[in-house]
């Protein structure tokens, strides 16, 4: 890099307590008239702005696809950096050395090679993560650091699947409610409806029916 990059074009991962900080170029980003010398690189800086590591993903992952999409790019609570591909391949990186923790990627589920992952929601304090795939199915991992392959499925919603198939960006807002903060005392996922209200999804088994669609919060009002 010969100049300071415009950070609006980069994904950012920030470790707890403010550092280190990592940057990776967003997918489908091109700079006209400039040499693309940051593609497939992860840059890790200290909290004081000093460059610690520049990791060439193409060298670390020889099979890396052109314009590979990464659906998660975060520091865990233990301050390990991890990246998760849309095909469900998980890599942990030591930010100090730039080395990968495992020789081979951790493959979460074979089905993610078919129904690709689209995005995720990660909580750094607990290492919990929610994943969404291209057919609007949602999945939960309680601790991606210690048990990444222990994946639970949320209830499905045929309505969300139908709308998501039209345009995956229509179903983009969702939030995990921890069991201790849930009125049902169970972990639940609230997914914004593209048209009105939201969908309430619980983790299976135990809830075999489809998730409920609520137009407003009246269902949760008591008395």
One Martini backbone bead per residue (centre of mass of N, CA, C, O) as a GRO file, in nm:
protein
  223
    1UNK     BB    1   0.094   0.038   0.024
    2UNK     BB    2   0.099   0.399  -0.070
    3UNK     BB    3  -0.177   0.464   0.081
    4UNK     BB    4  -0.445   0.571   0.238
    5UNK     BB    5  -0.728   0.420   0.278
    6UNK     BB    6  -1.066   0.393   0.218
    7UNK     BB    7  -1.269   0.262   0.473
    8UNK     BB    8  -1.548   0.226   0.322
    9UNK     BB    9  -1.414  -0.040   0.159
   10UNK     BB   10  -1.402  -0.181   0.448
   11UNK     BB   11  -1.369  -0.418   0.663
   12UNK     BB   12  -1.427  -0.437   1.027
   13UNK     BB   13  -1.219  -0.537   1.311
   14UNK     BB   14  -1.265  -0.531   1.673
   15UNK     BB   15  -1.123  -0.557   1.952
   16UNK     BB   16  -1.121  -0.572   2.260
   17UNK     BB   17  -1.029  -0.268   2.402
   18UNK     BB   18  -0.942  -0.143   2.094
   19UNK     BB   19  -0.747  -0.402   2.035
   20UNK     BB   20  -0.704  -0.488   1.754
   21UNK     BB   21  -0.718  -0.400   1.398
   22UNK     BB   22  -0.913  -0.494   1.107
   23UNK     BB   23  -0.875  -0.521   0.740
   24UNK     BB   24  -1.106  -0.567   0.451
   25UNK     BB   25  -1.194  -0.590   0.146
   26UNK     BB   26  -1.462  -0.559  -0.022
   27UNK     BB   27  -1.668  -0.686  -0.220
   28UNK     BB   28  -1.689  -0.551  -0.529
   29UNK     BB   29  -1.411  -0.381  -0.532
   30UNK     BB   30  -1.306  -0.101  -0.738
   31UNK     BB   31  -1.014   0.070  -0.883
   32UNK     BB   32  -0.978   0.315  -1.093
   33UNK     BB   33  -0.647   0.360  -1.196
   34UNK     BB   34  -0.562   0.128  -0.988
   35UNK     BB   35  -0.390  -0.077  -0.801
   36UNK     BB   36  -0.485  -0.394  -0.668
   37UNK     BB   37  -0.308  -0.430  -0.352
   38UNK     BB   38  -0.560  -0.540  -0.135
   39UNK     BB   39  -0.651  -0.791  -0.239
   40UNK     BB   40  -0.662  -1.055  -0.018
   41UNK     BB   41  -0.624  -0.875   0.240
   42UNK     BB   42  -0.503  -0.847   0.580
   43UNK     BB   43  -0.508  -0.578   0.815
   44UNK     BB   44  -0.309  -0.527   1.111
   45UNK     BB   45  -0.358  -0.319   1.396
   46UNK     BB   46  -0.291  -0.131   1.635
   47UNK     BB   47  -0.421   0.102   1.859
   48UNK     BB   48  -0.176   0.305   1.738
   49UNK     BB   49  -0.143   0.230   1.408
   50UNK     BB   50   0.030  -0.020   1.381
   51UNK     BB   51   0.161  -0.246   1.173
   52UNK     BB   52   0.155  -0.598   1.214
   53UNK     BB   53  -0.017  -0.722   0.957
   54UNK     BB   54   0.001  -0.883   0.624
   55UNK     BB   55  -0.243  -1.093   0.480
   56UNK     BB   56  -0.225  -1.342   0.234
   57UNK     BB   57  -0.483  -1.535   0.126
   58UNK     BB   58  -0.369  -1.666  -0.133
   59UNK     BB   59  -0.134  -1.807   0.021
   60UNK     BB   60  -0.306  -1.955   0.247
   61UNK     BB   61  -0.539  -1.999   0.004
   62UNK     BB   62  -0.507  -2.147  -0.294
   63UNK     BB   63  -0.839  -2.200  -0.340
   64UNK     BB   64  -0.921  -1.921  -0.380
   65UNK     BB   65  -1.164  -1.736  -0.488
   66UNK     BB   66  -1.283  -1.516  -0.689
   67UNK     BB   67  -1.436  -1.304  -0.498
   68UNK     BB   68  -1.467  -1.384  -0.215
   69UNK     BB   69  -1.705  -1.446   0.031
   70UNK     BB   70  -1.754  -1.285   0.353
   71UNK     BB   71  -1.975  -1.327   0.645
   72UNK     BB   72  -1.721  -1.315   0.851
   73UNK     BB   73  -1.538  -1.051   1.057
   74UNK     BB   74  -1.372  -1.128   1.361
   75UNK     BB   75  -1.336  -1.099   1.702
   76UNK     BB   76  -1.296  -1.261   1.969
   77UNK     BB   77  -1.288  -1.268   2.307
   78UNK     BB   78  -0.979  -1.394   2.273
   79UNK     BB   79  -0.852  -1.239   2.009
   80UNK     BB   80  -0.940  -1.389   1.760
   81UNK     BB   81  -0.938  -1.420   1.424
   82UNK     BB   82  -1.221  -1.447   1.192
   83UNK     BB   83  -1.329  -1.633   0.898
   84UNK     BB   84  -1.627  -1.662   0.679
   85UNK     BB   85  -1.759  -1.831   0.435
   86UNK     BB   86  -2.027  -1.894   0.220
   87UNK     BB   87  -1.942  -2.220   0.247
   88UNK     BB   88  -1.847  -2.271   0.562
   89UNK     BB   89  -1.547  -2.164   0.601
   90UNK     BB   90  -1.319  -2.174   0.877
   91UNK     BB   91  -1.091  -1.918   1.013
   92UNK     BB   92  -0.808  -1.886   1.220
   93UNK     BB   93  -0.622  -1.594   1.351
   94UNK     BB   94  -0.318  -1.470   1.444
   95UNK     BB   95  -0.250  -1.136   1.492
   96UNK     BB   96   0.062  -1.149   1.559
   97UNK     BB   97   0.157  -1.367   1.319
   98UNK     BB   98  -0.065  -1.453   1.082
   99UNK     BB   99  -0.151  -1.734   1.157
  100UNK     BB  100  -0.301  -2.026   1.121
  101UNK     BB  101  -0.441  -2.251   1.337
  102UNK     BB  102  -0.521  -2.428   1.087
  103UNK     BB  103  -0.456  -2.619   0.810
  104UNK     BB  104  -0.765  -2.651   0.797
  105UNK     BB  105  -1.071  -2.594   0.750
  106UNK     BB  106  -1.374  -2.538   0.901
  107UNK     BB  107  -1.659  -2.733   0.834
  108UNK     BB  108  -1.979  -2.683   0.905
  109UNK     BB  109  -2.156  -2.742   0.624
  110UNK     BB  110  -2.245  -2.887   0.331
  111UNK     BB  111  -2.501  -2.708   0.258
  112UNK     BB  112  -2.329  -2.436   0.215
  113UNK     BB  113  -2.242  -2.521  -0.081
  114UNK     BB  114  -2.537  -2.466  -0.186
  115UNK     BB  115  -2.655  -2.282   0.050
  116UNK     BB  116  -2.546  -1.995   0.085
  117UNK     BB  117  -2.410  -1.764   0.265
  118UNK     BB  118  -2.479  -1.413   0.351
  119UNK     BB  119  -2.486  -1.370   0.675
  120UNK     BB  120  -2.436  -1.209   1.008
  121UNK     BB  121  -2.438  -1.238   1.379
  122UNK     BB  122  -2.219  -1.099   1.633
  123UNK     BB  123  -2.103  -1.180   1.973
  124UNK     BB  124  -1.820  -1.109   2.149
  125UNK     BB  125  -1.881  -1.182   2.453
  126UNK     BB  126  -1.997  -1.495   2.359
  127UNK     BB  127  -1.953  -1.611   2.054
  128UNK     BB  128  -2.212  -1.562   1.912
  129UNK     BB  129  -2.392  -1.690   1.613
  130UNK     BB  130  -2.573  -1.585   1.322
  131UNK     BB  131  -2.704  -1.746   1.031
  132UNK     BB  132  -2.754  -1.682   0.675
  133UNK     BB  133  -2.907  -1.790   0.392
  134UNK     BB  134  -3.032  -1.782   0.058
  135UNK     BB  135  -3.322  -1.916   0.193
  136UNK     BB  136  -3.381  -1.804   0.482
  137UNK     BB  137  -3.199  -1.952   0.687
  138UNK     BB  138  -3.134  -2.022   1.037
  139UNK     BB  139  -2.837  -2.012   1.255
  140UNK     BB  140  -2.672  -2.153   1.558
  141UNK     BB  141  -2.382  -2.050   1.760
  142UNK     BB  142  -2.268  -2.044   2.078
  143UNK     BB  143  -1.939  -2.117   2.009
  144UNK     BB  144  -1.702  -2.049   1.770
  145UNK     BB  145  -1.436  -2.117   1.925
  146UNK     BB  146  -1.514  -2.419   2.057
  147UNK     BB  147  -1.812  -2.493   1.876
  148UNK     BB  148  -1.861  -2.459   1.545
  149UNK     BB  149  -2.031  -2.745   1.472
  150UNK     BB  150  -2.261  -2.656   1.675
  151UNK     BB  151  -2.565  -2.658   1.512
  152UNK     BB  152  -2.862  -2.465   1.504
  153UNK     BB  153  -3.204  -2.452   1.422
  154UNK     BB  154  -3.435  -2.260   1.303
  155UNK     BB  155  -3.713  -2.180   1.220
  156UNK     BB  156  -3.921  -2.158   0.959
  157UNK     BB  157  -4.012  -1.940   0.665
  158UNK     BB  158  -4.188  -1.929   0.380
  159UNK     BB  159  -4.204  -1.625   0.341
  160UNK     BB  160  -3.902  -1.557   0.363
  161UNK     BB  161  -3.809  -1.750   0.141
  162UNK     BB  162  -3.967  -1.613  -0.087
  163UNK     BB  163  -3.851  -1.324  -0.058
  164UNK     BB  164  -3.547  -1.401  -0.064
  165UNK     BB  165  -3.556  -1.514  -0.358
  166UNK     BB  166  -3.604  -1.240  -0.489
  167UNK     BB  167  -3.438  -1.077  -0.243
  168UNK     BB  168  -3.197  -1.086  -0.001
  169UNK     BB  169  -3.223  -0.775   0.095
  170UNK     BB  170  -3.517  -0.790   0.223
  171UNK     BB  171  -3.365  -0.990   0.444
  172UNK     BB  172  -3.155  -0.809   0.686
  173UNK     BB  173  -3.313  -0.795   0.966
  174UNK     BB  174  -3.170  -0.919   1.278
  175UNK     BB  175  -3.227  -1.057   1.620
  176UNK     BB  176  -3.096  -1.170   1.919
  177UNK     BB  177  -3.259  -1.330   2.199
  178UNK     BB  178  -3.188  -1.405   2.493
  179UNK     BB  179  -3.316  -1.606   2.731
  180UNK     BB  180  -3.280  -1.394   2.976
  181UNK     BB  181  -3.453  -1.168   2.779
  182UNK     BB  182  -3.691  -1.353   2.740
  183UNK     BB  183  -4.029  -1.409   2.778
  184UNK     BB  184  -3.989  -1.732   2.712
  185UNK     BB  185  -3.694  -1.830   2.812
  186UNK     BB  186  -3.595  -1.831   2.509
  187UNK     BB  187  -3.434  -1.848   2.234
  188UNK     BB  188  -3.459  -1.577   1.986
  189UNK     BB  189  -3.570  -1.463   1.659
  190UNK     BB  190  -3.580  -1.145   1.496
  191UNK     BB  191  -3.749  -1.072   1.183
  192UNK     BB  192  -3.782  -0.858   0.945
  193UNK     BB  193  -4.033  -0.755   0.752
  194UNK     BB  194  -4.061  -0.626   0.433
  195UNK     BB  195  -4.363  -0.506   0.505
  196UNK     BB  196  -4.460  -0.626   0.808
  197UNK     BB  197  -4.307  -0.649   1.084
  198UNK     BB  198  -4.239  -0.979   1.229
  199UNK     BB  199  -4.036  -1.264   1.306
  200UNK     BB  200  -4.063  -1.558   1.518
  201UNK     BB  201  -3.783  -1.759   1.619
  202UNK     BB  202  -3.704  -2.085   1.704
  203UNK     BB  203  -3.544  -2.354   1.826
  204UNK     BB  204  -3.476  -2.654   1.724
  205UNK     BB  205  -3.636  -2.855   1.887
  206UNK     BB  206  -3.998  -2.804   1.984
  207UNK     BB  207  -4.033  -2.634   1.702
  208UNK     BB  208  -4.204  -2.743   1.414
  209UNK     BB  209  -4.319  -2.502   1.335
  210UNK     BB  210  -4.361  -2.214   1.221
  211UNK     BB  211  -4.304  -1.909   1.242
  212UNK     BB  212  -4.410  -1.609   1.366
  213UNK     BB  213  -4.631  -1.342   1.267
  214UNK     BB  214  -4.595  -0.991   1.341
  215UNK     BB  215  -4.728  -0.665   1.313
  216UNK     BB  216  -4.681  -0.626   1.625
  217UNK     BB  217  -4.666  -0.590   1.996
  218UNK     BB  218  -4.943  -0.705   2.111
  219UNK     BB  219  -4.865  -1.001   2.184
  220UNK     BB  220  -4.666  -0.887   2.432
  221UNK     BB  221  -4.904  -0.786   2.578
  222UNK     BB  222  -5.012  -0.718   2.918
  223UNK     BB  223  -5.315  -0.633   3.054
   0.00000   0.00000   0.00000
